[in-house]
């Protein structure tokens, strides 16, 4: 029986893939046969995670290489794309996972610099990367883009306002790409995780009051783990998800 989740022969770039959700996505894609580009700002950390993935993947599964990149620089993003093509020949899957949130508090107090950084890193950098990889996907009539958004993009927040705005924009970015390039068999979706136990969300799950509020409304009565997002990314990138595009998959334990 054919394995609908097999990614053998596919090349995937995963930004922000040295920890948390991004690392889990890179690991799971490699375990399902893909050649994965591990990327974040620090070269030594990228190399360490790459080695870890290559040591863990099962026989006959995929592999990983590291290409450091700061998503805030268009030049570095282009280098990431060019170097991937140089080393691996093509880009089949793009996962835009890297994001920032330098401010926690009321929208009334956020500095312009923090607001601009959030929009640049969480939206514009994803737009740039998509612009860079879509032409080859259109030429091949095959390609998958997944943006890691958040349930914050579906709800207001008294402390994460700008971040939530950026994540709502990511959902629309995926819908636009899906609509414009669906006829070329390029699919685009977002994953909207709920509260996941990562360092990025530490300010939320380490706060007992916020944790209680977040889990009390969830059917599973707990927060999630990065591994529970990695499998969803594999679904969207594989033949199993080949009729899914323009969607936001909410992965939040039933909130």
C-alpha beads as a LAMMPS data file, in Angstrom:
LAMMPS data file: protein, C-alpha beads

255 atoms
254 bonds

1 atom types
1 bond types

-500.0 500.0 xlo xhi
-500.0 500.0 ylo yhi
-500.0 500.0 zlo zhi

Masses

1 110.0

Atoms # bond

1 1 1 0.000 0.000 0.000
2 1 1 1.313 3.440 -0.921
3 1 1 2.426 5.632 1.964
4 1 1 0.457 8.854 1.554
5 1 1 2.794 10.650 3.965
6 1 1 6.011 9.764 2.107
7 1 1 8.201 12.805 1.301
8 1 1 11.034 10.886 -0.345
9 1 1 12.741 12.999 -3.007
10 1 1 11.305 16.255 -1.699
11 1 1 13.406 19.220 -0.546
12 1 1 12.055 21.349 2.296
13 1 1 13.227 24.666 3.742
14 1 1 12.064 25.207 7.326
15 1 1 12.826 28.608 8.832
16 1 1 13.307 28.958 12.566
17 1 1 13.996 25.230 12.757
18 1 1 16.546 24.952 15.553
19 1 1 14.033 24.719 18.388
20 1 1 10.375 24.290 19.249
21 1 1 7.810 23.868 16.504
22 1 1 10.261 24.500 13.671
23 1 1 12.679 21.841 14.889
24 1 1 9.859 19.329 15.217
25 1 1 8.706 20.046 11.667
26 1 1 12.241 19.581 10.320
27 1 1 12.648 16.316 12.243
28 1 1 9.344 14.870 11.089
29 1 1 9.878 15.824 7.457
30 1 1 13.305 14.170 7.498
31 1 1 11.803 11.080 9.150
32 1 1 9.304 10.916 6.285
33 1 1 12.018 11.034 3.620
34 1 1 12.579 14.711 2.819
35 1 1 15.896 16.479 2.505
36 1 1 15.507 19.318 4.988
37 1 1 17.257 22.677 5.261
38 1 1 17.640 23.668 8.907
39 1 1 17.811 27.441 9.212
40 1 1 18.001 30.081 11.925
41 1 1 20.341 32.961 12.725
42 1 1 23.207 31.125 14.472
43 1 1 25.394 28.819 12.385
44 1 1 26.599 26.684 15.275
45 1 1 23.061 25.991 16.473
46 1 1 21.933 25.115 12.935
47 1 1 24.821 22.700 12.586
48 1 1 24.085 21.046 15.941
49 1 1 20.423 20.458 15.067
50 1 1 21.367 19.231 11.585
51 1 1 23.738 16.666 13.078
52 1 1 21.084 15.608 15.586
53 1 1 18.516 15.042 12.839
54 1 1 20.956 13.102 10.672
55 1 1 21.813 10.852 13.603
56 1 1 18.172 10.191 14.444
57 1 1 16.563 9.585 11.065
58 1 1 15.657 6.002 10.344
59 1 1 17.397 3.961 7.660
60 1 1 16.334 5.078 4.218
61 1 1 14.725 8.264 5.499
62 1 1 15.728 11.801 4.590
63 1 1 18.578 14.002 5.717
64 1 1 19.342 17.552 6.782
65 1 1 21.746 20.341 5.902
66 1 1 22.180 23.681 7.653
67 1 1 22.021 27.132 6.052
68 1 1 22.003 29.972 8.613
69 1 1 19.798 32.952 7.778
70 1 1 18.350 36.043 9.430
71 1 1 14.787 36.352 8.126
72 1 1 14.912 40.113 8.636
73 1 1 17.325 40.468 5.706
74 1 1 16.023 40.056 2.158
75 1 1 19.569 39.440 0.964
76 1 1 20.022 36.598 3.457
77 1 1 16.686 35.085 2.483
78 1 1 17.768 35.089 -1.158
79 1 1 21.049 33.468 -0.101
80 1 1 19.053 30.780 1.727
81 1 1 17.066 30.027 -1.422
82 1 1 20.096 30.170 -3.741
83 1 1 22.255 27.984 -1.501
84 1 1 19.464 25.412 -1.157
85 1 1 19.215 25.178 -4.926
86 1 1 22.996 24.943 -5.203
87 1 1 23.253 22.084 -2.705
88 1 1 19.963 20.240 -3.246
89 1 1 18.839 21.329 -6.706
90 1 1 15.278 22.492 -6.039
91 1 1 12.746 23.564 -3.424
92 1 1 9.541 21.537 -3.165
93 1 1 8.340 22.603 0.277
94 1 1 8.647 25.914 2.103
95 1 1 7.717 26.148 5.768
96 1 1 7.710 29.718 7.090
97 1 1 7.964 29.144 10.812
98 1 1 10.376 31.801 12.113
99 1 1 8.636 34.657 13.909
100 1 1 9.258 37.249 16.605
101 1 1 7.317 38.900 19.379
102 1 1 9.468 41.530 21.116
103 1 1 6.568 43.091 23.034
104 1 1 4.135 41.740 25.644
105 1 1 1.486 44.195 26.778
106 1 1 -1.187 46.640 25.705
107 1 1 -1.382 47.884 22.111
108 1 1 -1.504 51.369 23.620
109 1 1 2.075 50.981 24.808
110 1 1 3.835 49.199 21.950
111 1 1 6.698 51.230 20.421
112 1 1 6.655 51.779 16.665
113 1 1 9.960 49.920 16.390
114 1 1 8.482 46.781 17.973
115 1 1 5.335 46.930 15.824
116 1 1 7.419 47.311 12.666
117 1 1 9.743 44.470 13.624
118 1 1 6.799 42.141 14.196
119 1 1 5.272 42.965 10.812
120 1 1 8.608 42.768 8.989
121 1 1 9.628 39.421 10.479
122 1 1 6.249 37.698 10.685
123 1 1 4.655 38.877 7.446
124 1 1 6.987 40.627 5.022
125 1 1 9.779 38.047 5.313
126 1 1 7.268 35.272 4.550
127 1 1 6.035 37.255 1.550
128 1 1 9.622 37.646 0.312
129 1 1 10.405 33.944 0.677
130 1 1 7.232 32.959 -1.121
131 1 1 8.097 35.323 -3.986
132 1 1 11.499 33.652 -4.246
133 1 1 10.314 30.026 -4.384
134 1 1 6.958 30.188 -6.166
135 1 1 8.344 30.653 -9.718
136 1 1 10.112 27.281 -9.728
137 1 1 7.047 25.625 -8.183
138 1 1 4.869 27.086 -10.930
139 1 1 7.331 25.884 -13.567
140 1 1 7.224 22.330 -12.175
141 1 1 3.469 22.512 -11.489
142 1 1 4.149 21.286 -7.969
143 1 1 4.906 22.951 -4.665
144 1 1 3.733 23.380 -1.097
145 1 1 3.944 26.408 1.182
146 1 1 3.013 26.192 4.851
147 1 1 3.065 29.189 7.167
148 1 1 3.004 28.612 10.904
149 1 1 0.426 31.091 12.155
150 1 1 -1.388 30.984 15.512
151 1 1 -4.884 30.866 16.966
152 1 1 -3.977 34.419 17.949
153 1 1 -4.731 35.299 14.340
154 1 1 -8.372 34.356 14.973
155 1 1 -8.820 36.132 18.302
156 1 1 -8.076 39.455 19.900
157 1 1 -5.550 39.685 22.726
158 1 1 -4.929 42.266 25.461
159 1 1 -1.201 41.442 25.572
160 1 1 -0.256 40.092 22.112
161 1 1 -2.112 42.489 19.843
162 1 1 0.497 43.185 17.168
163 1 1 1.592 39.555 17.103
164 1 1 -2.025 38.472 16.536
165 1 1 -2.411 41.008 13.723
166 1 1 0.672 39.573 12.018
167 1 1 -0.638 36.030 12.341
168 1 1 -3.986 36.990 10.821
169 1 1 -2.059 38.511 7.915
170 1 1 -0.201 35.215 7.433
171 1 1 -3.523 33.429 7.027
172 1 1 -4.506 35.850 4.288
173 1 1 -1.094 35.506 2.631
174 1 1 -1.666 31.757 2.328
175 1 1 -5.196 32.266 0.985
176 1 1 -3.937 34.693 -1.649
177 1 1 -1.184 32.319 -2.788
178 1 1 -3.606 29.393 -2.881
179 1 1 -6.045 31.383 -5.005
180 1 1 -3.496 32.819 -7.406
181 1 1 -1.386 29.700 -7.963
182 1 1 -3.799 26.815 -7.408
183 1 1 -4.097 26.293 -11.146
184 1 1 -0.351 25.629 -11.170
185 1 1 -0.700 22.973 -8.451
186 1 1 0.946 25.164 -5.824
187 1 1 -0.767 24.725 -2.472
188 1 1 -0.564 27.112 0.488
189 1 1 -1.956 26.736 3.993
190 1 1 -1.349 27.896 7.532
191 1 1 -1.162 25.949 10.757
192 1 1 -2.664 27.768 13.726
193 1 1 -1.317 26.192 16.916
194 1 1 -2.882 26.871 20.262
195 1 1 -0.675 27.191 23.314
196 1 1 2.393 25.001 22.728
197 1 1 5.104 24.317 25.292
198 1 1 7.982 26.148 23.615
199 1 1 10.479 28.743 24.803
200 1 1 8.772 31.238 22.488
201 1 1 5.505 30.898 24.447
202 1 1 7.139 30.608 27.871
203 1 1 5.652 33.905 29.081
204 1 1 2.219 32.349 28.583
205 1 1 2.499 28.816 29.921
206 1 1 4.723 29.764 32.864
207 1 1 2.032 32.163 34.085
208 1 1 -0.356 30.004 36.170
209 1 1 -3.342 32.263 35.514
210 1 1 -2.837 32.353 31.746
211 1 1 -2.159 28.605 31.650
212 1 1 -5.352 27.862 33.591
213 1 1 -7.408 30.091 31.308
214 1 1 -5.874 28.605 28.163
215 1 1 -6.405 24.981 29.170
216 1 1 -9.810 25.291 30.840
217 1 1 -11.472 26.037 27.528
218 1 1 -9.710 23.236 25.661
219 1 1 -11.400 19.878 25.181
220 1 1 -8.124 18.082 25.970
221 1 1 -7.522 20.242 29.089
222 1 1 -3.789 20.659 28.399
223 1 1 -1.317 22.565 26.278
224 1 1 0.319 21.042 23.240
225 1 1 3.851 19.947 22.381
226 1 1 5.969 20.802 19.309
227 1 1 5.767 17.189 18.107
228 1 1 2.014 17.568 17.744
229 1 1 2.548 20.293 15.135
230 1 1 5.264 18.470 13.183
231 1 1 2.866 15.774 12.027
232 1 1 0.379 18.329 10.734
233 1 1 3.129 19.924 8.624
234 1 1 3.941 16.513 7.125
235 1 1 0.246 16.021 6.287
236 1 1 0.069 19.348 4.449
237 1 1 3.300 18.702 2.522
238 1 1 2.468 15.149 1.462
239 1 1 0.083 13.430 -0.915
240 1 1 -2.220 12.886 2.069
241 1 1 -2.930 16.627 2.032
242 1 1 -2.952 17.148 -1.714
243 1 1 -6.548 18.464 -1.785
244 1 1 -6.011 20.946 1.049
245 1 1 -5.183 24.519 0.084
246 1 1 -6.054 28.009 1.256
247 1 1 -6.895 26.676 4.697
248 1 1 -5.952 27.375 8.290
249 1 1 -5.661 24.143 10.260
250 1 1 -6.328 24.878 13.916
251 1 1 -4.323 22.626 16.230
252 1 1 -5.288 23.707 19.725
253 1 1 -6.580 20.735 21.689
254 1 1 -10.185 21.606 20.984
255 1 1 -10.316 25.190 22.190

Bonds

1 1 1 2
2 1 2 3
3 1 3 4
4 1 4 5
5 1 5 6
6 1 6 7
7 1 7 8
8 1 8 9
9 1 9 10
10 1 10 11
11 1 11 12
12 1 12 13
13 1 13 14
14 1 14 15
15 1 15 16
16 1 16 17
17 1 17 18
18 1 18 19
19 1 19 20
20 1 20 21
21 1 21 22
22 1 22 23
23 1 23 24
24 1 24 25
25 1 25 26
26 1 26 27
27 1 27 28
28 1 28 29
29 1 29 30
30 1 30 31
31 1 31 32
32 1 32 33
33 1 33 34
34 1 34 35
35 1 35 36
36 1 36 37
37 1 37 38
38 1 38 39
39 1 39 40
40 1 40 41
41 1 41 42
42 1 42 43
43 1 43 44
44 1 44 45
45 1 45 46
46 1 46 47
47 1 47 48
48 1 48 49
49 1 49 50
50 1 50 51
51 1 51 52
52 1 52 53
53 1 53 54
54 1 54 55
55 1 55 56
56 1 56 57
57 1 57 58
58 1 58 59
59 1 59 60
60 1 60 61
61 1 61 62
62 1 62 63
63 1 63 64
64 1 64 65
65 1 65 66
66 1 66 67
67 1 67 68
68 1 68 69
69 1 69 70
70 1 70 71
71 1 71 72
72 1 72 73
73 1 73 74
74 1 74 75
75 1 75 76
76 1 76 77
77 1 77 78
78 1 78 79
79 1 79 80
80 1 80 81
81 1 81 82
82 1 82 83
83 1 83 84
84 1 84 85
85 1 85 86
86 1 86 87
87 1 87 88
88 1 88 89
89 1 89 90
90 1 90 91
91 1 91 92
92 1 92 93
93 1 93 94
94 1 94 95
95 1 95 96
96 1 96 97
97 1 97 98
98 1 98 99
99 1 99 100
100 1 100 101
101 1 101 102
102 1 102 103
103 1 103 104
104 1 104 105
105 1 105 106
106 1 106 107
107 1 107 108
108 1 108 109
109 1 109 110
110 1 110 111
111 1 111 112
112 1 112 113
113 1 113 114
114 1 114 115
115 1 115 116
116 1 116 117
117 1 117 118
118 1 118 119
119 1 119 120
120 1 120 121
121 1 121 122
122 1 122 123
123 1 123 124
124 1 124 125
125 1 125 126
126 1 126 127
127 1 127 128
128 1 128 129
129 1 129 130
130 1 130 131
131 1 131 132
132 1 132 133
133 1 133 134
134 1 134 135
135 1 135 136
136 1 136 137
137 1 137 138
138 1 138 139
139 1 139 140
140 1 140 141
141 1 141 142
142 1 142 143
143 1 143 144
144 1 144 145
145 1 145 146
146 1 146 147
147 1 147 148
148 1 148 149
149 1 149 150
150 1 150 151
151 1 151 152
152 1 152 153
153 1 153 154
154 1 154 155
155 1 155 156
156 1 156 157
157 1 157 158
158 1 158 159
159 1 159 160
160 1 160 161
161 1 161 162
162 1 162 163
163 1 163 164
164 1 164 165
165 1 165 166
166 1 166 167
167 1 167 168
168 1 168 169
169 1 169 170
170 1 170 171
171 1 171 172
172 1 172 173
173 1 173 174
174 1 174 175
175 1 175 176
176 1 176 177
177 1 177 178
178 1 178 179
179 1 179 180
180 1 180 181
181 1 181 182
182 1 182 183
183 1 183 184
184 1 184 185
185 1 185 186
186 1 186 187
187 1 187 188
188 1 188 189
189 1 189 190
190 1 190 191
191 1 191 192
192 1 192 193
193 1 193 194
194 1 194 195
195 1 195 196
196 1 196 197
197 1 197 198
198 1 198 199
199 1 199 200
200 1 200 201
201 1 201 202
202 1 202 203
203 1 203 204
204 1 204 205
205 1 205 206
206 1 206 207
207 1 207 208
208 1 208 209
209 1 209 210
210 1 210 211
211 1 211 212
212 1 212 213
213 1 213 214
214 1 214 215
215 1 215 216
216 1 216 217
217 1 217 218
218 1 218 219
219 1 219 220
220 1 220 221
221 1 221 222
222 1 222 223
223 1 223 224
224 1 224 225
225 1 225 226
226 1 226 227
227 1 227 228
228 1 228 229
229 1 229 230
230 1 230 231
231 1 231 232
232 1 232 233
233 1 233 234
234 1 234 235
235 1 235 236
236 1 236 237
237 1 237 238
238 1 238 239
239 1 239 240
240 1 240 241
241 1 241 242
242 1 242 243
243 1 243 244
244 1 244 245
245 1 245 246
246 1 246 247
247 1 247 248
248 1 248 249
249 1 249 250
250 1 250 251
251 1 251 252
252 1 252 253
253 1 253 254
254 1 254 255
